[in-house]
Amino acid sequence: MKKQVLPRVEHGERPLLSFTEKRFGKPPQHLADLSRDERRALVADMGVPAFRADQISRHYFEHLVTDPEAMTDLPQRERTKLASTLLPPLAERIRDQIADGGATIKTLWRLFDGAVVESVLMRYPDRATLCISSQSGCGMACPFCATGQAGLTRNLSTAEIVEQLRLSMIAARDGALGEPVRISHIVFMGMGEPLANYKAVVGALRRITDPTPYGFGISARNVTVSTVGLVPSINKLAELGLPVTLAVSLHAPDDGLRDDLIPINSRFKVKELLDAARHYFVRTGRRVSIEYALIKDMNDHEWRAELLAKELNSRGKGWVHVNPIPLNPTPGSIWTATTKKAQDVFVKTLRNAGIPTTIRDTRGSDIDGACGQLAAEVIDREHVSRRAAKAQAAVDARIAEHRDQPVE
């Protein structure tokens, strides 16, 4: 099999695979970081009856409230004390981008230390879905991904992940999508590799799926966790007993190409990854999604569809579903979406092999739809503004220095 040759990238231009955070700021502890028992123990240590932890949890997860003045079922002194300790502010909305006639809203959030993340709220005829981030940036270095090219800033805490959902729930409830809706589906497909932040993501999964007032009470079957292929973490997730859907961002069925498209493939090869995905299905009973971004003249060949079908069918029937995705390219990228003709051939080949296949809806194509683009735009603009301000300050200083000198 001939190795695919990627477009040439000069040395030093492509980020390297990394699990190391650039920032080490620790977010303040928040109610959503803690299990029910941990919340009750903390509240008791504060000299407040432990049952108050359940009350404040109900305000946060069910009523979506953090303002102590709205917690009228708690004594005034206790509500202020509890809110200041358990509900510190975690995220500030910087900017929204609206697409698809108001059915899609991408939001950029600034966290306590200035790190930024994105979430995307989407309205469909039968549901509302939120795509959330698990890291600021990403260390997986996939060359066609805007977030991957930015590199990893840091992992998010459990509460920072959960807070994206709470704030988006308020927006959805208040009609941000045109009419009041309830978010019922969650996908971990925003910025970052969820399984590279395993502990915090599992904590967030528990907060999302725990029944109220201990969590949001969203069905685990409506939650999807995406990964580029961290095999040991897939196996750990399989043993948790949480029936969330696993989505594998495969993008190539052969190691020759996937090594370049998905750098983590240098550690965990395609066969090992698909074995882990199959194991996840066996342990959870949840059909696995295979995500496949179709890139023109790169991975959209008919023979690759045939190879993908062969690899999946060799592990049995009924355990997997393929979602081809027309690539949403980043501005100035060498990577472009496949043609309609190639897409149709790819899909037909999979279906003829008995593989359930559905072209995934691409939202946000009329804005900076791919995750990381809005963050990169804002960061670049702020960087330029800081440079301009610094340059102007230097000019002002020179003017002031010479203002009082005599003219010869």
N, C-alpha and C positions, 0 to 999 in steps of 0.2 A: 504494500500500500504506500503510495507516494505521500511524503510529508507535505502538508500545506505550508506555504511560505507566506507569512504575514507581511504587511507593508512595513518597510524599514523604519525603525525608530532609533534615533541617535542615542548613543550611550549616555545615560544620565537623565534622559527625558522621561523614561517610564518609571513610575514608583515601584518599589520593591515590596513583596509580600511582607507584612508586618503585623505582629500582635502587640507591639509596644505603644503605649499611649504617649502622646506628646505632652499632655497636661495631666497633672495628678491631683487637681483640686477635688476635694471630697464634698459632694453635695450634702446639705443639712439633712439630718435624719427626719423622716416624714412618716406619718401614719401608714402610708401605702407600702413602706419598706418592711413593715412588721406583720407577722401573723396575728390572728386574734388573741392567742395566749400571750404573745409578746406585748401587744398593746395593753392588755389588761394588767400585766405585771408592771409595765412602765407607769401606768396611771396610778396603780396602787402605791408604787414607790414615791409618787408625787404627793401622797397623802389624800388622794381623791378616791372615792369608791370605785372599784374595778368596773362595775357595770356602766360607768360613764364612758368607758372606751367603746362599748357597743353603741351608745347614743351618738357619740361624735362620728363613729364609723358610718352610721346611718345617714348623718348629714352629708358626709363626703361622698359616699358611694351611691346613695339612693336619691338624695335631694341635690347633689352636686354643689354643695354649699361649703365655703371655707370662712365666711364672715361670721365671727362669734356673735354679732348682734342678731343674726337670724336664728340662733340656736336657743330659742326661748324656753325649751324644755329643760335646759341646764341652768343652775344658779349662776348669776352674773359673774361672781368671782371665779368660779370653776370654769365657765365657758371661755373666758379670756385667757386663763392659765393654760387650759388644754389646747386652745387654738394656737397660741404662740409657741407651744412646745411641739405639737403634733402636726401642725399645718403651715409650715413655713412656705413662702412663695417659691416656686421652682421654675416657672417658665413665663416669659413675656412675649406676647404676640408682636412680631416686627412688621409682617406684611402678609397680605393675602393675594393670591392670583386666582381669578375666576375663569373657568373654561367650560366648554360643552354647553353653552347656553345657560349657565348657572348651575349645572348638575355636578360640577367638579370644583372644589376649592382646595388649592394648595396653600398651606400656611407655613411660614418660617417662624420658628420660635428661638428666642435667645434664652439660654440657661443662666444659672446664677453666676458663672465665671466668664460669661461672654461667648461660650461655645454655642453653635447654632445647629438646629436640626429641622427637618421638614416632616410634615404629615400631609396626607391627602384625603379629603372627605369626598365621597362619591355617592350620588343618589341614583338608584336603579328603580325600575318599575315596582319591584317586589321587596326592596330592602335598601338600607343605607350601609355603606362599608367605609371603614377607616383604615388607611394604610399608615402604619406608624414606624418610627425609627427606633433602633436599639443602640446605636452608636452615633457620635458626632464624627462624620467622616467614615472611612472604611479602610482597613488595612489589607484587603484581599487583592488590590492592585489590578483588577480586571481592566484591560486597556480600552474597552468600549464603553465603560461606565463612568459617568461624571463623578460620582461619589468616590469610586475606587481610585480615580486619578488625583483626587484631593488628598488622599492619605488619611490615616486615622488620627483624630484629635484626642478623643477619649471615649471610654465606655459610659453609657448612661446608667444611673441607678434604677432600681425597680420603680421607685416613685416617679422619676422623670419620665419613664416610659408610660406609666399609668396616667400621669397628669396630662399627657397629650390626648388621651381618651376622654378624661373628664371635661377638659376645656372644649374639645370637639363635640361632646355630647350636649353641652350648653348651647353651642352655636347651632347644632342641628335642631335642638328643641325649640330654639328661638327663631327658626325660619331662615337660617342662612342659605339653605338650599332651595328657597322659594316657598316652602311650606314646612310646618313642623314635622320632623321625622325622628325616629329613634334608631340609633346605630345598633345594628344587630350582628354585624360581621366585622371581624378584625383580621387584617393581614399584616404580618411582620415582613413587609417588603419595602420599607422605606430605607433610609440611610443606615448602612452598617450591615455586618454579618451577625445575625442573631445568636448563632451558636458559638461565636467567639466571645460573647458576653453571656455565657450560659447561665450563671447563677442569677443574675439580675433578670434575665428573660424568663426563667422558670418562676421567679417570684412574681413577675408581671402576669404570667399566665394564670397563676393561682389567684391573684387579685381580680383579674378579668372574669374568671369563671366561678369563683367562690360565690355562694348565694348571698344576697343582701341580708343583713347589713355588713357582711364581712368582705364583700367584693361587689362587682357590678352584676353578677348573675347571668352573664352571657354564656350561652351553650358552648362547650368546648368544641363541638362539631362545627361551629361557625367561626372557628379561629384557625388560621393557617400560619405556620412558621416556615419561612424560606431559608434555604442554606445553599452555598456553593459547594458544600461537600466535606464538612468536618466530620469524618466517619465516627471517631470515638464519641463525639457529642450526640450524633444521631442515635447511636446504640444506647447511650445513657437516657436520652429522651424517650426511647421506646420502652424503657423499664419503669417510667414514672407512673404509668396508668392514666395519663391525661389523653383522651381521644381527640387531640387536635390533629389537623391535617398537616402532613409534611409535604413541602414543595421543594424539589431539588432543581436548582438552576444548573442544568446540564450543558446546553448550548453546543455540545459536540459529542458524538458517540465514540470517537476514536481518540486515544491518548496523544497521537501525533499533533492534532490540532488543539485539543483541550489543554495540553500543557501550556500553550501560548495564550489561549483565550482566558483560562482560569488558572492562575499560577498555583493555587493550592493543589491542583492535579499532580504537581510534581511530588506530593506526599501521599495522596490518596487517589489511586488510578480509577478509571471508569468502572471496571469490573468490581472493584472493592466497594465503590460508592453505591452501585446498583444492588450489590448484595446487602449492604446496610439498609438501603431503602426497602428492599423486599422483606428484610427482618422486621423493619418498623411496621409494615403492613401485617405481618404474621402476629406480632405482639399486640397491636392495637385494633386490628380489624378495619383500620382507616385506609382507604385507597390513596396511594401516593400520587401527587401531581409532578409531572416532569415539565419544567419550564424550559423553553427553547427559543431564544431570540434569533430570528432569521436574519442573517446578515448577508448582503448581496455578494455573490461569488466567493463566499468564505465558508459558510456551513450549510448552505441551502440546497446542496446537490441531491439528486434523487438517490444516488448510491448511499449517501449518508442517512437518508430516511430508511432505506432498506436495512442498513447496519443497525440503526437504532431499534427498528422493529425486531430484528433478530435477537439483539441483546435483551430486550424486554420480554419477548415471548419465551426465551430460553429459561426464564425464571418463573414461568407459569402464566396463567390467564387470569384476568379480572382483578389484578392487584394495582393497576397503574392507569393513569390518564395523562395524555400529553397535551400541553397547551403551547402550541407555536405562537410566538409573539412577534409581530413586525417591529423591528428595532426602532426605538424612538431616539434618533441620533442627537448627540450634543452639538452645539454650534462649532463649526470649523473642524468637525471630526472627519477622519478618513473612513469611518464606518458608516455605511448607509443601509437602509432597509432593503429587503429583498424585493424582487418584482412580484406582481400579482400572479404571473404565470408560474414562476418557480414556487411560490407559496402554495398554489393550488396542486401542483405536482407532488410537493412534499407531503401535504395533508392527505391526498388521495392514496399515496403509497403506504402511509401508516394505516389508514382505514382499511385498505385492501388486505393488510396483514392482520386485521382483527384488533388493532389498537384503538381504543376510544380516543378521539382527537377533536379538540375544539380550539379554533382561533380565539385567543384571548382578546377581549375588548381593550383597546388602547385609549386611555383617558388622558386629557391634557395635551393633545397634540397641537392645540393652538396657543399653548403657552410653553414655558420651559418645563416640558412634561417629565423628562427623566429626572429621577431623584438626584439631588446634588447641584442642579443647575441654578436654582433660585438662591441657594446658599452661596454658591461660588460667585454669582453676580453681586450679591449684597456685600460679601467679604471683599471682593475686588473693589467695589465702589467705596467702601469704608477705608480700604487701604490707600486708594488714590486720594481720598479726602484728607486722610492723616498726613500723607506726604505733602499735599498742597498746603495744609495748615502749617506744617513744619517749615516749608520753604518760605511761606509768607511771614512767619515769625522771625525767620533769619533776616529777611529783607527789612522788616520793621525795626529789628535790633540795630542793623547797620545804619538805617536812617536816623534813629535816635542817637546813635554814637556820634554821628557827624553833624547833627542838627545845630549844636551850639558852637561849632568851630568857626573862627573868623574867616571871612572870604578874602582871599588875597587879591 
